[in-house]
Amino acid sequence: MLIFTLFTVGIVVLEQSRERQHKTFALEQRMDGYAEVVYRRLSAATLDGELSDAADSLLVLLPENIRLTLIKTDGSVIYDNEVSDYAAMENHIARPEIVTADAQGGGSDIRLSHTNNLQYIYYARRFGDYFVRLALPYDIEVRSFLKPDNLFLYYVILLFIIVLALILYASGWFEKRRQQDRGQLKHELTGNITHELRTPVTGIRGCLETVMDTPLEAEKREHFIKTAYNQTLALSELIQDMSLLTKIDDAPHSFRFEAVNISQLIDELRRTFHNRMKDKNIRLECAVPVATVVNGNRNLLVAIFGNLLDNVIRHAGSNVTAHITQTKESQNFYTFKFWDDGVGISDRRHLSRLFERFYRADEGRTRDAGGSGLGLSIVRNAVSFHGGTISVAKRAGGGLEFSFRLPK
C-alpha cells in the first residue's frame, strides 16, 4: 500500500508539473508572438526618441494589462510603458529573463517587480542590440491559466481508491488463505508428530508394563527391556531430527560455515556406518576428488550425506552398492549425485513427496525399517540452507538417484 501510494503521488506530481510546464510554454509562445510584433513595428526606428515614440504607438496592439520594456544589451532601460522616468531605472542586465535571453535568445521568470512591487510573469527576447521584454501581472487570471487541469487528478484519485480497495481485499483474502493453510499445515504436522511419537511411546509402555506386571523368565525379561530400549533410541532419533529441522528454520544464524573436505567427510561416514553396511552387504563407492572442498556447516553436510546413506541402508535392500560422484562444477557450486542399485520405489508418483516431513512411500515396510521419517526432509532443508537445490529420480536399473548442488 505504501509503495502504491508513493507511486500514485509521484504520477500526480509529475503530471501536474508537466501540464504546468506546457501551459507556461504556451503563454511564453504567445508573449513571444507579441515581442515579434513589437520588433517588426520598431525595426524602422533607430534613435532612442523615435524608438520610444513608436513603442507608445503600438501599445494599442497589445493586451491592455501587458507591460512593455525595451532594454539595451548593456542593461540600460530605454523604454517602459509603466514608468515615466525609465531612464532612471536601475540596470537590468542581471535580471533572470534577460540573462537567459542573452544566452538562448529568449527567457522567462516569475517574480516581484523592483519598480512597482507587483508580481509579474516576464518574457524577454533579444533582437539585435536590444531586448524586448513583456510582462503580464501574475494575477488570478494568469494563475488560473497556468493551473493544471484537475480532471486528471480526479481520475487518478478515483483509480487510486479503487485499486487501494482491491489491494485491501486481496491482501485480506490472501491473509485469510495463508492462515487457513498454516492452520491446516499445523494440524497435519501436529497429527504426524503425535502419530510418530505414539508408536515408540506405546511400545515402551507395553514392554515396561509387561516386565512390571508379569512374572517372566530372565531371557524374556531381557527381550522386553531391550525392545523398550530400542524404542527409546527411535524416540530419541525422532526428537533429535525434529530439533535439527526446527533449528534450520528458526535459528539459521547458529550454524557456522567452514571449509569442509567432502572426500574426508565421506570416509568418516563410511567408518560410522561400517557395521550396518556390513550386516546388509552394502558397499559405498566414492568418486569425489580429494580436492573438493565445500563452504558449509560440517554438521549439516554430515546430515546430508549421512541421511542419504542411511536411507539406502534402511530401504534399498541387501547386496546393494551406493555411489557418490561429483558430476560437474560451475563458478560457485559443485554438483553431486548419490545413487544406488537397490529396490527403489515402484510408483513414480511418490517421488515428488519424498522430501515431505513424515512422508512414507510404503507405510508398513518403512515403519518396520525404522527411521524418524524426517531424514530426506533434513537433506532438502540442509541443501537449501547452503543455497543449493536437490532433486530425485528413479533409475532405470533400479534404485534412486539424488542430484544436488553445494557451494564451493
N, C-alpha and C positions, 0 to 999 in steps of 0.2 A: 504493500500500500504506500509506503514512504517513497520507494523508487518511482512508482507510477505517479504519485503526486508531484514529485520534483520534475519528472519528465513533462507532465502536463503544464506546470508553471513555466518551465523552460520554453515550451512551444508557444504559450501565450505571450511571454515577454519578447521572444524573437519575432513573432508575427506582428505584435504591436509596434516594435521598433522598426521593422521593415516597412510597415504601412506608413508610419510617420516619416520615414526617410523618403518614401515615394511621393508623399504629399508635399514635403518640403522641397523636393526636387521639382515637382510640378509648379510650385509657387515661384521658385527661382527661375524656371524657364519662362514664366510669364513676365517676371521682372526683367529678365534678360532681353525679352522682346521690347519692353518699354525702353531699356537702355539703348537698344539698336535704333529705335525710332528717334531718341534724343540725339544720338550721334549723327545720324543722317541729316537731321534738321540743322545741326550745329556745324557740320563739316565745312560750310561756306564761311563761317565766322572765324577769323584768325586772331583778332585782337581781343583782349580781355573785356573791354567795354562792349564790343559787338557780341561777344560770347554770352555775356550775362543778359543783354537785351534779347537775344534770340532765345535764351533759356526761358525768360519770362513769357515770351510769346507762345511757347509750345506747352505751357502748363495746362492749357485747356484740353490738350490731347491725352493727358494722363488722369488717372483716378483722382478724385477730389482730395483724399486724405494722404496722398503719397508725398513724400519729401524727396526733393532732388538736390543733390550736391555735386559740384564739379571740383575735382581736386587734381592739382598738377602732380607730376611724377616725383617732385621733391617733397610732397606732403602739404603744400600750402593750399588753402581753400580759395577758389576763385569765384564760387557761386554757391548760395544756399537759399532756397526759397522760404525757409522758416526763420532765417536770421538776416536782419538788415545789415548789420556790420560784420559781414562774413570775413572781411579782410583781417579782423582782429581775432578770429578763431584760432585756436592752437593748431599746431602741425598735426596732420592726420596720417603721417607715414607709418606709424606703428599700429594703426587700427587693424584688428584681425582680418577684416574683409579686404582691406587694402593690401595687406601683406600677401594674402592668398591670391588676390587678383594680379598682383605684380609678378608672382611666381607662376601662376597657372592660367592667367587670362581672366578668370572670374572667381569670386569668393563671396561667402555669406557669413553672417553672425547674428546672434540674438543677444541683446544686452541693453542696459540703460544708456541713454544719450548723455554725454558730458555737458552738452549745451543746455538742454531743457529738462533733463532728469526724467524723461519719458522712455518707456521700453519700446524698442523697435526691432524689427527683423530687417537687417541690412543686406543689400546685394550690390556688389561693385564689379565693374568690368573696365578693363583698360582698353583705351582707343588711342594709339599713338603716344602723344606726350601728356595725356591727362586721363583721369578716371571718371567715369560716370557712375555715381553712387545713388541708388534708390533705397528708400526706407519706408516700410509700412508700419503703422502703430501696431504693436503686439497686443491687440485688444481682444475682446470676446469673439468678434467675428473671425479674426485670424486664428485664434486658438481653436475655435470650433472647426475651422477648415483643416487645421493640422492634426486635430484629434483623431485617432484611429477609429474606424467603424467598429461598433460593439457587436455587430451581428456575429462575427467570427468568435468573439469572446463568449457570447451566449451559447453558441453552438458547442464550443469546447467544454463549457461548464456543464451543459446538458449531457454531453457524451461522457464527461468525467464522472458525473453522478451515476449514469447507467453502468459504466464499466466498474466503478467502485462497488456498486451494489452486486454486480456479478462476481467480483473478486471476493467480497464478503460471503456471498452464498457458496461459491466454490470452495473457499477455504474452510467454511463450516462443514460442508459436505465431506471434504477430504479428511478433516479432523475427526469427524464422526466415524468415517470409514476406517481411519487409522486406529481409532480407539477400539472399534469392533474387531479389527484384525489383530491388534495387540491383545485384546481380551481373549479372542479365540486361540491365538498362539500361546498365551499364558496358560489357558485352560488345558490345551493339548500337552504343553510342556509339563505342567503340574501332574496331569494324568500319567504321562510317560514316566516321570520320576517316581511317582507313587507306585506304578506298576513294576518298575525295575527294582525299587527298594523292597517291595513286598516279597519277592522271590527269595533273596538271601535271608531276610529277617524271618520269614516263615520257616525256612529250612533250619536256621539256627535255633529258633524257639522249639520246633518239633524235636530236634535232636536233644536239646537240653532237657525238655520235659520227659522224653523217653529215658534219659540217663537218671533223672531225679526220681521218677515215679515207678520205674520198672526194674526189678532185680535182673541184672544182666551178667552174663559171663564176661570175663576180662577182655576177651577178644572182641565181642560185640560192643562192649562199652567203649573200647578204644576206637572202634569203627565210627560210632556216633560222634565221639568227641572230635575225631579227625574230620568228619564231614562238616561239623559245626565250624571248625577252624577254617576249612576251605571256603565256607560261605562267608566268614568274616573277611577273608582275603578278597573275595569277589566284591563284598560291600566296600571295603577299603579302596579297591581299584576304582569302583564307580564314583565314590566321593572324591578321590584324587583327580579323576578325569573331569568331573563337573567343576571342581575348583580351578583347574587349568583353563577350561573354556571361559569361565567367569572372569578370570584374571586377564585373559587375552582381550575380552570385550570391555571390561571396566577399568583395568589398570595397565594399559599398554606401556606407559612410561616406566614401569618397574622392570622391564626386560632390557638388559644391557647388551649392546651389539659388540661383536669382536670378530676377528678373522678366524674362521674355522676350516680346517683341512678336512674335506669330505671323505677322502680315502682313509684317513686315520679314524674318523668317526665311524665308518662302516666296519673297520677292523674291530673296533671296540664293541659294536653291536654283535658282530659275529661271535665274539667270546661270550657276551652276555646271554645270547640265545643258543649257545652251543648244545647244551643238554636237550633242550626242547626240540631243536632241529634234528639231533641225532636220533631221538625217540621215533620220529616220523620219517627218517631218512630224507631230509630236505637239505639240498645244497644251495649255497649262495655264491653266485659268481658276480664279481665286481669289475667293471671295465671303466672305472673313473680314473682319469690321470692323477698321478700323485701330486701334481702341482695345482690341482683345482682347490681354490680357497674361496669360501663364501663369506660375505659380510652379513652376519646374523647373530641370533641368540643361540648359544650352544644347546640349551635345554629344549628349545622349540625345534631345532634341527634334529636332535635326537628323537623327539616325539614324532617328527615327520617320517624319518626312515624307520624308526623302531615300530611305529604303529602299522606301517605298510608291511614290514616283515612279520609282525605279529599276526596280521590279517591272513597272510599266507599260511603260517603255521596252524592257525585255528581252522581255516576253512578250505584250503586248497587241496587237502588230502595228503596221502603218503607218496614217497618216491617222486618228489617234485623238485624242480630246480627254479630258483628265483634269480632274476638278473637285474642288476643295477648298471645303467650305462649313462654316459654323458653324450648326447647326440650332437649338439651344436652349441654355439655361443654367439651372443650378439655383443654390442658395445658394452652393455651394462648387466647382462644376465647370462647364466648358464641354463641349459635345458637338460633335464634328467628324465630318464624313462625307467620305471620299475615294473617288471612284468614277470609272470610265472607261467608254467605249463600245466597247472593243476586243473581242477574240475570247473572252475569259473562259475558263471551264472547262466542258466539256460535261457531265461527270458530277458531280452534286452530292455524291456520296459523298466526294469529295476535300476538300470544304470544311472538314470537321471536323479535318482533319490538316494544313492548310496552314501552321499555326504550329509544327509539329514541326521539330526540327533535321534538316537534310539531306533533308527530305521533298520529293519531286518528283512533281507530278501527272502529268507527261508526261516520262518519263526521258530519252528521246532528244532531244526538242525543247528541253527545259530545259537540258540539258548543252551543246547547240550554242549556246544563247543566252548561256551563261556564268553567272557568279554563283557564290557560295560555297554556296548552299543554306541560308544562315543568316539572310538578310535579314528575312523575316517573323517568324522566331523572335526576332530582336533587337527588332523592333517590339513584339511581345507583351510581352516581358520589360521593355522600357523603359516601356511604358504601365502595366504592373503596378507597376513601381518607383515611379511617380508616384501610385499609389493609384487608378488608373483601370482600366477594362475595355475590351476590344475584341472585336468580332465581325465576321464576314464573311458576305456573302450574294451570290447570283448574281442579276444584274439581268435583268429580262425583255427589255430591249432589247439585251442583250449586255454583257459586261464584268463586273467585280466591284465590290462596294461594301463598304468597310470603315467601321465606325462605332465611335468610341472616345471616351473621356472623359479630360480633363486638368484638373488643379486650377487654380483662379483664382490 
